[in-house]
């Protein structure tokens, strides 16, 4: 989105080209849809071809037969009997059904069947029998095995003595794996307890035998698991009974020893309890008296401290702390002295009560400890007795179970039944010709569609007008079609200078474009490029020129990013069109990389040096064409002459080439510079600078966007922008499949 916006902004600021329109995401989806449309018929053709081939290959594949057996897990609950305490069937949950399914698919169960039927010696399951299978895994395995045998030189190397055992184990594991692949164990329905065991083999008898063996082995495994559980439970019961017996003996000893250590008899415990209750009552009375005396004494002291002696005396008399007497004012002192004596007596009484309370609390604590000791002793005794009762009950139950389970092993039921044995199949199950053909058809079809989409997403070529213009920022001027029936370039010199009618039509459309500006440029005051302006303002001697030619001369340069873009043919077509329109036209071959006019060149390195002083000397090497008014100046010689190529490159970048153009402009009205590819030569950008119009050629559905972007960067660094953009070698039969109405 950022590049798209930047290109659109550049177009608006520069005024060249057209701004790209449309949502890029929708355009990508449109391109994918058109890519699928272009390749749809081919994809359908290859899909049907693949289906037919797969159908024919099924006749060469090995025939296989499938047999199936059905096993049902018992779900009906039976009544528990004395000799068979556990039920043979229980209501199953989805979890248990899945567990049984995994048991049927277990490798150990398959291994038991392999050992019982000795399948390791069977070539079909041991992987040693040759055959052809349409399975992708089998084909891949055969390819890997063939590759290994090709490099090792032997299919089955002889094992050494130390590796004999490992070779046998490898064969065993391979047999188990092949049997797993040849068998299919599925649950019938989602909640049913019926399982179907299918086995596929080249022999119908072998398939039925293996399927029945798998079903029987499953029942044997269930019985064995129950028997193992029974033996394990019996061993546990016997061990546990012995432990319980020892625990009972130990508990009996502990009970007897604990009974001897009884601290008190029941009478003694009753006496202790009565004494504690009596002491607690006395302690409560003493505490109450102590609280009353302390409160009275505190109140009297508070009144005396506040200076209320008379009130203190009255309070002491009221509470009985001192006897009542006279309340006259003269006797207050004596009453206070009597109050002092009463306070001292009260304090002594408080001390006596506190001593009594401490003695009573000590007695209470001692009695309480004695009670606690007796209670703890009784609780331990009760706990031991309870443990003895529990152990005796468990002991009797375990002994009873052990006695019932002793004979149970002979009556164990597997908990499942074979409700349908496998029968010999008459019709082969593989190969499935119709299914194989349909799968091959859809596989090839969707692979082809995916290939079309991926190819469209990763492609980086210019194919539509939008791609041309959004990449270069220049409006697409015209197109040059691809002529496949003959070679237009060679036939031009052998067919009186005439092109194919269709090619000439598109050439005239190109010359009529305003981007070429053949007529409008002639009336311009000055050339477009500053370098060209400097060139046309000077004569050969460096003095101001009087005038060019009477009609003026127009210099075009054809540029391309990479070789083989159709640039030379397009310039030849433009030159032929200009000559037919009455313009004297000259094509100068400047392509040092892929020159087409090498065989016409007779110029040497010495001639190029002489041209520095006498540019008119080069005119002697101009070659005429069958088209009247069109000449060619081939400056490029043999590609093998490196010194000659280096001299030509230096000549293009020297003032002598500018002088040559000045001289030629007096004789020709249109000069076309056939420049080398921009990404292969630095002279191309320089030649574009001295031109009045630069035409950029890009081959349709071949030139990559990155190459064009790099070429545009080269022109931008040189300060040149293409005046016209031409799509060359356009396949007119296929361009209509790219959803571009302009190119059609």
Phi and psi in degrees as a GROMACS rama.xvg file:
@    title "Ramachandran Plot"
@    xaxis  label "Phi"
@    yaxis  label "Psi"
@TYPE xy
-68.9209  -46.3031  UNK-2
-63.4067  -38.8321  UNK-3
-62.5093  -44.5442  UNK-4
-66.1732  -39.2939  UNK-5
-65.533  -42.0155  UNK-6
-65.2977  -41.2886  UNK-7
-62.1392  -39.4023  UNK-8
-67.1565  -40.2989  UNK-9
-61.8438  -38.106  UNK-10
-64.8463  -42.5109  UNK-11
-65.9896  -38.8052  UNK-12
-74.9453  -37.2395  UNK-13
-84.0353  -25.878  UNK-14
80.2395  5.69643  UNK-15
-105.512  143.744  UNK-16
78.1194  -170.268  UNK-17
-123.347  147.64  UNK-18
-76.973  132.328  UNK-19
-67.1056  136.614  UNK-20
-120.565  162.471  UNK-21
97.2539  152.481  UNK-22
-73.8788  124.593  UNK-23
-59.4389  -37.6084  UNK-24
-64.0062  -43.4654  UNK-25
-66.3566  -33.9429  UNK-26
-67.3155  -37.8574  UNK-27
-63.3892  -43.8006  UNK-28
-63.0243  -38.7556  UNK-29
-63.9673  -41.7617  UNK-30
-63.3817  -39.0951  UNK-31
-64.2456  -42.2864  UNK-32
-62.6926  -41.9617  UNK-33
-69.9822  -33.0626  UNK-34
-64.6792  -40.7067  UNK-35
-65.7908  -39.4066  UNK-36
-64.5518  -38.9524  UNK-37
-65.5987  -36.9773  UNK-38
-101.641  4.08278  UNK-39
-62.1205  -46.045  UNK-40
-63.8398  -40.3867  UNK-41
-65.6218  -41.0393  UNK-42
-63.8287  -42.1893  UNK-43
-63.5876  -40.9902  UNK-44
-61.5183  -49.666  UNK-45
-66.3534  -30.2362  UNK-46
-64.627  -46.7653  UNK-47
-67.5168  -35.9339  UNK-48
-64.2371  -42.0108  UNK-49
-64.6406  -37.4924  UNK-50
-65.8982  -42.6045  UNK-51
-65.1641  -42.1578  UNK-52
-62.9445  -42.8059  UNK-53
-64.2204  -37.5618  UNK-54
-65.2236  -40.1639  UNK-55
-69.7398  -33.8732  UNK-56
-67.9313  -23.7298  UNK-57
-64.7779  -24.4664  UNK-58
-72.1812  -22.7203  UNK-59
-91.629  -10.1857  UNK-60
-79.1396  158.022  UNK-61
-71.1627  141.584  UNK-62
-81.8461  139.773  UNK-63
-132.719  151.129  UNK-64
-120.046  147.613  UNK-65
-123.763  130.662  UNK-66
-123.99  150.251  UNK-67
-135.532  142.627  UNK-68
-121.457  152.989  UNK-69
-121.328  136.007  UNK-70
-123.659  135.164  UNK-71
-118.429  132.763  UNK-72
-82.4309  133.005  UNK-73
-67.7104  123.697  UNK-74
-115.574  -5.15665  UNK-75
-85.8713  129.476  UNK-76
-81.3021  128.566  UNK-77
-103.298  157.546  UNK-78
-70.7045  136.839  UNK-79
-73.5548  127.832  UNK-80
-104.977  174.342  UNK-81
-68.7603  -35.7524  UNK-82
-92.0199  -20.0162  UNK-83
-124.715  85.7054  UNK-84
-69.1812  -26.1229  UNK-85
-97.61  150.435  UNK-86
-80.836  154.075  UNK-87
-86.7551  -16.0546  UNK-88
-147.022  147.133  UNK-89
-135.657  152.903  UNK-90
-60.4966  123.366  UNK-91
-93.2097  146.705  UNK-92
-97.4639  171.899  UNK-93
-62.4328  -34.189  UNK-94
-64.7854  -44.1335  UNK-95
-67.2867  -34.2679  UNK-96
-64.4685  -42.4765  UNK-97
-64.685  -36.9972  UNK-98
-64.2582  -42.6574  UNK-99
-65.2829  -34.548  UNK-100
-65.0824  -40.6583  UNK-101
-67.3314  -32.7626  UNK-102
-64.4946  -41.7407  UNK-103
-63.3058  -29.4672  UNK-104
-93.0049  3.34329  UNK-105
-67.2517  149.092  UNK-106
-69.0977  -34.1014  UNK-107
-63.3004  -40.1364  UNK-108
-64.9303  -42.3702  UNK-109
-62.6298  -39.0885  UNK-110
-63.6821  -39.2011  UNK-111
-62.6336  -39.5603  UNK-112
-66.8228  -39.9195  UNK-113
-60.1202  -42.4969  UNK-114
-69.0145  -40.259  UNK-115
-66.627  -42.9248  UNK-116
-92.3289  -1.72788  UNK-117
54.4121  51.4275  UNK-118
-75.6083  -12.4329  UNK-119
-64.8589  -23.2427  UNK-120
-92.4868  0.453732  UNK-121
-89.657  117.738  UNK-122
-60.2709  -29.5401  UNK-123
-65.3073  -41.8986  UNK-124
-93.4991  -22.337  UNK-125
-82.6596  -5.61159  UNK-126
82.8384  16.779  UNK-127
-103.452  -11.6465  UNK-128
-84.211  127.317  UNK-129
-72.4625  150.247  UNK-130
-179.336  170.83  UNK-131
-120.216  128.322  UNK-132
-132.104  145.683  UNK-133
-86.3847  1.72912  UNK-134
-68.0124  131.793  UNK-135
-59.6351  -36.9857  UNK-136
-66.7084  -42.5621  UNK-137
-64.2834  -40.8411  UNK-138
-63.5481  -41.7074  UNK-139
-65.5402  -40.8923  UNK-140
-63.3708  -40.5113  UNK-141
-64.8662  -37.8439  UNK-142
-64.9404  -44.2382  UNK-143
-64.5657  -42.9018  UNK-144
-63.6855  -41.2053  UNK-145
-65.0984  -37.9645  UNK-146
-64.9809  -43.1333  UNK-147
-63.4925  -43.882  UNK-148
-66.516  -29.8437  UNK-149
-66.6341  -41.0454  UNK-150
-80.9533  -33.8767  UNK-151
-84.7258  -22.9801  UNK-152
85.4257  1.68809  UNK-153
-152.859  138.035  UNK-154
-75.0162  -42.0688  UNK-155
-130.195  86.0927  UNK-156
-65.3534  146.216  UNK-157
-68.744  128.384  UNK-158
-72.429  148.147  UNK-159
-79.568  171.8  UNK-160
-64.3734  -38.5477  UNK-161
-72.9854  -22.9538  UNK-162
-103.871  11.9897  UNK-163
-65.4936  -43.6298  UNK-164
-65.0861  -41.8799  UNK-165
-66.3134  -33.6495  UNK-166
-66.3286  -38.5147  UNK-167
-66.3367  -41.9979  UNK-168
-63.9684  -38.3044  UNK-169
-63.8716  -41.2783  UNK-170
-64.0681  -38.0759  UNK-171
-65.2043  -46.5828  UNK-172
-64.5221  -36.6569  UNK-173
-65.6954  -38.9582  UNK-174
-64.2304  -43.2946  UNK-175
-61.5338  -42.8072  UNK-176
-65.3104  -42.0065  UNK-177
-65.4811  -38.2896  UNK-178
-67.0651  -36.8786  UNK-179
-62.3105  -41.0368  UNK-180
-70.2717  -30.4519  UNK-181
-83.6092  -12.0023  UNK-182
-109.388  153.487  UNK-183
-138.751  122.597  UNK-184
-120.31  115.213  UNK-185
-133.22  152.205  UNK-186
-85.5386  132.433  UNK-187
-83.3216  114.5  UNK-188
82.7985  179.401  UNK-189
-95.3416  -28.2135  UNK-190
-123.724  1.67005  UNK-191
-77.7852  160.778  UNK-192
-103.983  27.4371  UNK-193
-110.114  131.346  UNK-194
-120.312  140.673  UNK-195
-108.982  126.781  UNK-196
-108.211  113.607  UNK-197
-112.091  137.081  UNK-198
-130.636  133.135  UNK-199
-112.239  131.589  UNK-200
-150.855  163.95  UNK-201
-73.5543  -19.7923  UNK-202
-110.225  127.383  UNK-203
-65.2772  -32.7112  UNK-204
-69.5102  -39.6458  UNK-205
-66.2569  -38.8857  UNK-206
-62.9108  -42.8215  UNK-207
-67.6682  -40.0907  UNK-208
-63.9172  -44.6703  UNK-209
-67.188  -39.1172  UNK-210
-63.7759  -44.4478  UNK-211
-65.3023  -36.3425  UNK-212
-65.278  -38.8483  UNK-213
-64.4044  -41.2137  UNK-214
-65.9738  -44.3785  UNK-215
-64.9109  -38.9827  UNK-216
-66.4771  -33.3084  UNK-217
-63.2097  -43.405  UNK-218
-64.9438  -39.4634  UNK-219
-64.4425  -38.9456  UNK-220
-65.2996  -41.2493  UNK-221
-62.0099  -44.1615  UNK-222
-64.472  -42.0917  UNK-223
-63.8112  -40.0433  UNK-224
-62.768  -41.1071  UNK-225
-67.9799  -39.3266  UNK-226
-66.1294  -40.4341  UNK-227
-63.8415  -41.287  UNK-228
-63.3289  -38.2204  UNK-229
-65.8249  -45.1106  UNK-230
-62.9643  -41.171  UNK-231
-64.9775  -40.0427  UNK-232
-67.8455  -36.4532  UNK-233
-64.4556  -42.2796  UNK-234
-63.3634  -39.7885  UNK-235
-67.1717  -40.4328  UNK-236
-63.5232  -43.7079  UNK-237
-62.549  -44.1948  UNK-238
-64.3792  -41.821  UNK-239
-69.1595  -36.1317  UNK-240
-62.2463  -42.8895  UNK-241
-61.7367  -41.0483  UNK-242
-64.4516  -41.9365  UNK-243
-65.37  -37.6179  UNK-244
-62.0172  -43.947  UNK-245
-64.2854  -39.2141  UNK-246
-64.2716  -38.6309  UNK-247
-63.4234  -43.598  UNK-248
-61.7414  -41.8808  UNK-249
-67.4499  -39.0093  UNK-250
-66.8467  -37.7375  UNK-251
-64.0171  -41.8469  UNK-252
-64.2612  -42.4998  UNK-253
-63.8225  -36.9385  UNK-254
-67.2347  -42.1256  UNK-255
-65.659  -43.717  UNK-256
-65.2073  -36.5359  UNK-257
-72.7993  -32.1645  UNK-258
-67.1983  -33.5755  UNK-259
-65.367  -29.6031  UNK-260
-90.3711  28.1463  UNK-261
-68.1927  123.419  UNK-262
-73.2037  -36.1485  UNK-263
-140.258  152.49  UNK-264
-81.9772  169.338  UNK-265
-62.351  -35.653  UNK-266
-67.0845  -41.8136  UNK-267
-64.4314  -37.735  UNK-268
-66.9397  -35.0935  UNK-269
-67.9851  -40.0887  UNK-270
-62.3022  -45.2296  UNK-271
-60.551  -39.0217  UNK-272
-67.189  -40.4578  UNK-273
-67.8193  -42.4075  UNK-274
-61.7018  -39.6611  UNK-275
-64.7749  -39.5094  UNK-276
-65.626  -43.9261  UNK-277
-62.6515  -43.8195  UNK-278
-64.4382  -37.3165  UNK-279
-65.7474  -36.9683  UNK-280
-66.5819  -45.1952  UNK-281
-62.1738  -41.4299  UNK-282
-63.0908  -34.2412  UNK-283
-68.0118  -40.8598  UNK-284
-65.0785  -45.2904  UNK-285
-61.0648  -39.916  UNK-286
-66.1655  -38.5389  UNK-287
-65.4837  -44.972  UNK-288
-61.3323  -39.3812  UNK-289
-64.0459  -40.259  UNK-290
-65.9864  -40.6651  UNK-291
-64.4655  -48.5404  UNK-292
-62.8749  -42.1724  UNK-293
-64.7394  -39.5006  UNK-294
-65.4131  -42.8511  UNK-295
-64.2897  -45.2503  UNK-296
-62.5924  -39.1197  UNK-297
-66.8927  -37.5509  UNK-298
-66.9922  -41.2648  UNK-299
-63.4393  -43.2135  UNK-300
-63.7864  -37.9915  UNK-301
-65.7831  -39.6057  UNK-302
-65.3487  -41.7361  UNK-303
-66.3498  -36.975  UNK-304
-66.8503  -29.6918  UNK-305
-84.8791  2.22565  UNK-306
83.6273  18.3255  UNK-307
-106.167  73.5774  UNK-308
-69.1321  -41.5682  UNK-309
-63.5732  -41.1668  UNK-310
-65.1765  -35.097  UNK-311
-66.2131  -39.9612  UNK-312
-65.3005  -44.4126  UNK-313
-61.4473  -41.8735  UNK-314
-64.5827  -39.1128  UNK-315
-66.7128  -37.6898  UNK-316
-68.5993  -35.7716  UNK-317
-68.4652  -38.6118  UNK-318
-86.7567  -0.366867  UNK-319
81.8171  17.6906  UNK-320
-75.026  -29.4368  UNK-321
-142.933  157.059  UNK-322
-71.8386  154.947  UNK-323
-74.5044  143.083  UNK-324
-144.846  -160.954  UNK-325
-71.5066  147.315  UNK-326
-110.83  21.3404  UNK-327
-69.2217  158.696  UNK-328
-69.3072  -32.2539  UNK-329
-70.0142  -23.0922  UNK-330
-96.6569  8.63205  UNK-331
-63.334  -34.7067  UNK-332
-68.6101  -42.0772  UNK-333
-68.1146  -34.6021  UNK-334
-67.3311  -35.2956  UNK-335
-66.9837  -37.1664  UNK-336
-66.5002  -40.1755  UNK-337
-63.8315  -36.9536  UNK-338
-64.0534  -34.6999  UNK-339
-64.7282  -41.1649  UNK-340
-66.3947  -37.6312  UNK-341
-66.3536  -36.8052  UNK-342
-65.141  -40.4001  UNK-343
-65.0175  -39.5408  UNK-344
-65.084  -38.3111  UNK-345
-65.7091  -38.6981  UNK-346
-65.6561  -39.5094  UNK-347
-64.5192  -37.0283  UNK-348
-67.0031  -37.2471  UNK-349
-61.2853  -41.7909  UNK-350
-64.6335  -38.4568  UNK-351
-65.6458  -42.8063  UNK-352
-65.4423  -38.3127  UNK-353
-63.5697  -39.5307  UNK-354
-64.3427  -42.2778  UNK-355
-62.6941  -40.9302  UNK-356
-64.656  -39.1054  UNK-357
-65.1753  -40.9391  UNK-358
-64.1033  -41.5138  UNK-359
-66.7233  -40.9284  UNK-360
-63.2649  -38.283  UNK-361
-63.8362  -41.1634  UNK-362
-65.4462  -41.1889  UNK-363
-63.0322  -44.5315  UNK-364
-62.3076  -38.9963  UNK-365
-65.3262  -43.7255  UNK-366
-65.837  -37.6326  UNK-367
-65.6852  -40.9959  UNK-368
-61.6231  -38.3386  UNK-369
-64.9501  -39.6152  UNK-370
-66.0758  -42.5207  UNK-371
-61.9298  -41.1565  UNK-372
-60.2572  -40.9125  UNK-373
-68.8881  -40.3808  UNK-374
-64.6293  -43.6141  UNK-375
-60.7031  -41.0427  UNK-376
-62.6508  -42.3332  UNK-377
-67.3532  -37.2471  UNK-378
-67.4327  -39.9724  UNK-379
-63.1723  -40.4889  UNK-380
-62.3322  -44.1452  UNK-381
-65.8092  -38.9219  UNK-382
-62.9611  -43.5607  UNK-383
-63.4144  -40.1537  UNK-384
-64.5711  -40.3989  UNK-385
-65.4623  -41.8814  UNK-386
-61.9768  -37.8735  UNK-387
-64.1155  -40.7148  UNK-388
-65.1723  -44.1949  UNK-389
-64.3689  -44.9626  UNK-390
-62.9478  -38.7691  UNK-391
-66.0163  -38.181  UNK-392
-66.5897  -45.4515  UNK-393
-62.6183  -41.1619  UNK-394
-59.7743  -46.5193  UNK-395
-63.8866  -39.1199  UNK-396
-67.2864  -44.0722  UNK-397
-65.262  -40.8923  UNK-398
-63.2215  -39.3884  UNK-399
-64.8121  -43.3412  UNK-400
-64.8042  -42.8151  UNK-401
-61.6967  -37.7121  UNK-402
-67.1776  -36.976  UNK-403
-73.867  -33.5987  UNK-404
-79.4575  -12.939  UNK-405
-62.1144  -40.5724  UNK-406
-98.2401  6.65847  UNK-407
-77.9447  -25.6222  UNK-408
-58.0548  -30.3206  UNK-409
-78.801  -9.10869  UNK-410
-118.843  16.6193  UNK-411
-69.6493  141.698  UNK-412
-110.589  141.532  UNK-413
-67.862  -22.8645  UNK-414
82.6476  8.39261  UNK-415
-149.611  160.288  UNK-416
-141.603  148.06  UNK-417
-84.5025  109.661  UNK-418
-94.6148  -11.8791  UNK-419
-154.016  117.061  UNK-420
-83.206  154.689  UNK-421
-74.6111  137.383  UNK-422
-115.158  159.553  UNK-423
-68.8228  126.734  UNK-424
-81.9533  141.062  UNK-425
-91.752  -45.6711  UNK-426
-94.9301  138.768  UNK-427
-68.1964  146.774  UNK-428
-95.2089  -21.5362  UNK-429
-135.707  147.929  UNK-430
-81.027  150.585  UNK-431
-93.2887  97.6395  UNK-432
-64.3765  -48.5935  UNK-433
-64.5628  -45.0985  UNK-434
-64.3996  -40.965  UNK-435
-61.8957  -42.5836  UNK-436
-65.2688  -42.3108  UNK-437
-65.5308  -42.8815  UNK-438
-62.8058  -42.4694  UNK-439
-63.6075  -39.4886  UNK-440
-61.6343  -50.2441  UNK-441
-67.9991  -35.4722  UNK-442
-63.942  -47.0353  UNK-443
-66.4198  -38.2932  UNK-444
-63.8631  -52.1559  UNK-445
-69.6808  -31.5562  UNK-446
-64.6826  -41.1492  UNK-447
-64.9122  -41.141  UNK-448
-62.7363  -42.5834  UNK-449
-64.1506  -39.5907  UNK-450
-63.4729  -40.2197  UNK-451
-62.5361  -44.1223  UNK-452
-66.3022  -46.7568  UNK-453
-63.9292  -41.4126  UNK-454
-62.6584  -39.1207  UNK-455
-68.0932  -36.9505  UNK-456
-71.228  -33.3338  UNK-457
-96.1339  -6.96669  UNK-458
-66.9724  150.525  UNK-459
-138.031  35.4607  UNK-460
-108.185  155.446  UNK-461
-86.9539  123.711  UNK-462
-135.26  -29.3203  UNK-463
-118.767  164.543  UNK-464
-58.8045  -41.1859  UNK-465
-61.4178  -42.7619  UNK-466
-66.8724  -39.6819  UNK-467
-61.8009  -50.5111  UNK-468
-74.3931  -37.4319  UNK-469
-70.729  -26.356  UNK-470
-79.2219  -42.0429  UNK-471
-97.2481  -20.4885  UNK-472
72.5494  16.3596  UNK-473
-123.608  142.018  UNK-474
-68.3246  137.739  UNK-475
-71.4274  116.629  UNK-476
-81.7231  -49.5559  UNK-477
-160.428  176.815  UNK-478
-129.997  152.76  UNK-479
-120.085  116.986  UNK-480
-73.452  164.367  UNK-481
-93.4874  123.63  UNK-482
-101.52  111.136  UNK-483
-96.1111  -20.2082  UNK-484
-72.7151  -37.3439  UNK-485
-140.214  177.106  UNK-486
-100.728  101.901  UNK-487
-59.8394  -33.823  UNK-488
-67.9961  -44.7915  UNK-489
-71.0489  -40.0252  UNK-490
-69.8222  -17.1228  UNK-491
-63.3113  -36.8467  UNK-492
-87.3052  -8.53  UNK-493
-116.344  1.20331  UNK-494
-125.471  39.044  UNK-495
58.5893  32.1773  UNK-496
70.5916  30.6993  UNK-497
-113.355  141.151  UNK-498
-100.493  171.571  UNK-499
-57.9293  144.393  UNK-500
-58.2487  -43.3997  UNK-501
-64.1984  -39.9313  UNK-502
-66.5404  -39.9487  UNK-503
-64.1299  -37.4049  UNK-504
-60.455  -46.6293  UNK-505
-70.21  -29.3294  UNK-506
-65.0346  -41.8589  UNK-507
-65.3754  -38.0001  UNK-508
-62.999  -36.7486  UNK-509
-65.9093  -43.2911  UNK-510
-68.1613  -29.2  UNK-511
-77.7545  -8.31262  UNK-512
-71.1192  144.494  UNK-513
-70.8958  -20.4854  UNK-514
-69.8389  -31.4018  UNK-515
-71.4517  -43.3271  UNK-516
64.3195  41.494  UNK-517
-65.4726  -37.9387  UNK-518
-91.1006  -40.0438  UNK-519
-70.1288  -32.1925  UNK-520
-68.3607  -27.6778  UNK-521
-65.7749  -28.9048  UNK-522
-92.5988  -0.721337  UNK-523
-67.1486  148.853  UNK-524
-68.8139  -40.5129  UNK-525
-140.735  157.019  UNK-526
-64.3087  165.572  UNK-527
-76.055  -38.8336  UNK-528
-91.3269  140.601  UNK-529
-60.9934  -36.509  UNK-530
-63.5151  -41.5102  UNK-531
-65.8176  -36.1404  UNK-532
-61.2455  -42.7439  UNK-533
-65.6408  -37.816  UNK-534
-65.6073  -47.6282  UNK-535
-76.0927  -8.12352  UNK-536
-90.6319  -1.42941  UNK-537
-126.134  151.178  UNK-538
-93.9863  -171.635  UNK-539
-64.7716  -36.5615  UNK-540
-86.0174  4.9311  UNK-541
84.1344  6.18786  UNK-542
-94.9711  158.483  UNK-543
-56.7752  133.102  UNK-544
-80.3582  145.136  UNK-545
-72.7386  -47.0281  UNK-546
-170.266  152.881  UNK-547
-76.415  -127.493  UNK-548
-92.5788  171.066  UNK-549
-63.9828  -37.3003  UNK-550
-94.8313  -14.2729  UNK-551
86.1963  163.123  UNK-552
-125.448  138.915  UNK-553
-112.716  129.43  UNK-554
-111.581  121.468  UNK-555
-111.238  150.814  UNK-556
-129.266  133.507  UNK-557
-97.278  126.267  UNK-558
-122.457  150.05  UNK-559
-146.784  157.924  UNK-560
-79.7971  -41.9206  UNK-561
-133.558  166.852  UNK-562
-67.6895  170.462  UNK-563
58.7342  44.9684  UNK-564
-102.351  0.209858  UNK-565
80.3352  20.1499  UNK-566
-69.722  -45.8299  UNK-567
-62.9816  -45.1633  UNK-568
-62.619  -41.1312  UNK-569
-64.9867  -41.8814  UNK-570
-65.808  -37.2313  UNK-571
-65.2806  -36.7558  UNK-572
-67.0909  -40.9711  UNK-573
-64.3288  -44.7305  UNK-574
-62.0955  -40.7077  UNK-575
-63.9323  -40.1425  UNK-576
-65.3836  -39.4276  UNK-577
-65.3133  -40.0868  UNK-578
-66.4708  -40.2958  UNK-579
-65.2711  -28.2133  UNK-580
-81.3178  -1.1371  UNK-581
99.1777  9.14561  UNK-582
-97.0932  130.69  UNK-583
-71.93  121.213  UNK-584
-124.672  141.763  UNK-585
-131.267  130.056  UNK-586
-103.69  119.712  UNK-587
-100.651  119.623  UNK-588
-79.8101  105.701  UNK-589
-111.919  6.33627  UNK-590
-81.8801  97.1633  UNK-591
-78.9278  -5.72645  UNK-592
-99.3316  -52.9969  UNK-593
-131.224  55.0999  UNK-594
-68.1506  138.231  UNK-595
-98.0174  -14.9174  UNK-596
-103.046  26.3067  UNK-597
-61.3392  -40.7246  UNK-598
-68.3454  -18.5852  UNK-599
-88.9255  -12.3068  UNK-600
-82.3893  133.834  UNK-601
-122.615  8.60801  UNK-602
-79.7705  137.898  UNK-603
-107.722  173.77  UNK-604
-63.6643  -33.6659  UNK-605
-67.1292  -37.8919  UNK-606
-63.7189  -36.8615  UNK-607
-66.3184  -36.5808  UNK-608
-69.2376  -38.7108  UNK-609
-66.2939  -27.7838  UNK-610
-69.7563  -14.8152  UNK-611
-65.5819  -31.942  UNK-612
-100.644  -29.0745  UNK-613
-128.952  81.1138  UNK-614
-59.1776  -29.8634  UNK-615
-65.2927  -18.6514  UNK-616
-62.2617  -29.4388  UNK-617
-69.6901  -22.6961  UNK-618
-63.4742  -20.184  UNK-619
-69.7475  -16.7799  UNK-620
-98.5197  7.44373  UNK-621
-71.5682  135.195  UNK-622
-109.369  133.411  UNK-623
-82.5155  163.219  UNK-624
-124.105  165.025  UNK-625
-59.5951  -23.2563  UNK-626
-82.9035  119.716  UNK-627
-65.5364  132.716  UNK-628
92.1858  -0.303144  UNK-629
-120.875  121.054  UNK-630
-122.618  162.71  UNK-631
-130.431  133.799  UNK-632
-110.862  95.4603  UNK-633
-82.7908  107.158  UNK-634
-94.6929  -15.3087  UNK-635
-96.087  128.638  UNK-636
-97.9374  -147.912  UNK-637
-65.8655  141.319  UNK-638
-69.636  -24.0748  UNK-639
-76.3136  -19.525  UNK-640
-86.5173  91.5106  UNK-641
-65.5549  -37.4649  UNK-642
-64.463  -39.3788  UNK-643
-64.464  -44.1395  UNK-644
-62.7479  -40.9218  UNK-645
-64.0859  -38.8667  UNK-646
-65.6947  -38.8081  UNK-647
-65.4542  -42.3352  UNK-648
-62.6984  -40.9098  UNK-649
-66.8707  -34.894  UNK-650
-65.3518  -38.0248  UNK-651
-63.5935  -33.8022  UNK-652
-93.0392  6.21718  UNK-653
-100.674  161.573  UNK-654
-62.7886  -20.7458  UNK-655
-62.6281  -35.9501  UNK-656
-68.286  -36.4594  UNK-657
-64.0654  -40.654  UNK-658
-64.3975  -37.4217  UNK-659
-62.5176  -43.0615  UNK-660
-62.2976  -36.3884  UNK-661
-64.7416  -41.9604  UNK-662
-66.816  -43.8901  UNK-663
-68.1027  -26.7586  UNK-664
-66.2254  -18.4329  UNK-665
-80.4178  -16.8481  UNK-666
-107.118  -21.5428  UNK-667
-126.704  149.787  UNK-668
-94.8005  -24.9005  UNK-669
-133.385  126.121  UNK-670
-119.768  125.522  UNK-671
-110.679  121.994  UNK-672
-97.5501  114.189  UNK-673
-86.8621  91.9574  UNK-674
-86.4651  158.705  UNK-675
-73.1994  164.836  UNK-676
-57.8068  140.84  UNK-677
-63.8042  -32.6717  UNK-678
-88.3852  -0.286365  UNK-679
-117.496  -10.1176  UNK-680
-151.335  140.18  UNK-681
-82.9847  -17.1784  UNK-682
-70.2467  -21.6745  UNK-683
-63.8249  -43.6261  UNK-684
-64.3784  -36.9157  UNK-685
-66.6779  -42.2786  UNK-686
-65.1999  -30.5463  UNK-687
-69.6469  -27.8889  UNK-688
-67.8614  -33.8621  UNK-689
-92.2108  9.90988  UNK-690
-101.856  153.402  UNK-691
-85.2935  -26.7383  UNK-692
-139.477  134.979  UNK-693
-112.929  122.416  UNK-694
-105.701  121.44  UNK-695
-98.1633  124.806  UNK-696
-107.985  135.392  UNK-697
-138.779  127.861  UNK-698
-72.8515  133.32  UNK-699
-68.1426  132.89  UNK-700
58.8088  27.4751  UNK-701
-140.259  -44.8543  UNK-702
-71.2365  132.705  UNK-703
-85.3023  150.484  UNK-704
-62.5609  -39.1954  UNK-705
-63.0168  -37.4794  UNK-706
-65.7098  -41.6762  UNK-707
-66.8485  -39.9767  UNK-708
-62.7555  -40.3687  UNK-709
-66.0055  -38.1067  UNK-710
-64.8069  -41.418  UNK-711
-62.5786  -35.5729  UNK-712
-66.5195  -37.1786  UNK-713
-64.1648  -43.4637  UNK-714
-66.4097  -38.0335  UNK-715
-65.2447  -39.0841  UNK-716
-64.5244  -28.9551  UNK-717
-86.5163  -0.928755  UNK-718
77.2592  27.0923  UNK-719
-122.337  139.333  UNK-720
-121.13  136.463  UNK-721
-61.6934  136.309  UNK-722
-85.8262  -24.7865  UNK-723
-144.828  148.391  UNK-724
-125.054  125.502  UNK-725
-123.777  129.928  UNK-726
-91.1241  119.344  UNK-727
-105.363  159.474  UNK-728
52.0074  47.621  UNK-729
-81.2364  126.631  UNK-730
-80.4757  104.175  UNK-731
-70.1485  -18.4748  UNK-732
-80.1258  -23.6707  UNK-733
-111.981  -14.1356  UNK-734
-66.5302  -24.0032  UNK-735
-70.9028  -12.2688  UNK-736
-89.8753  11.7055  UNK-737
-115.76  16.3711  UNK-738
54.1846  48.2253  UNK-739
-132.413  98.783  UNK-740
-65.9444  -22.3611  UNK-741
-73.2566  -38.7179  UNK-742
-80.8109  -13.9283  UNK-743
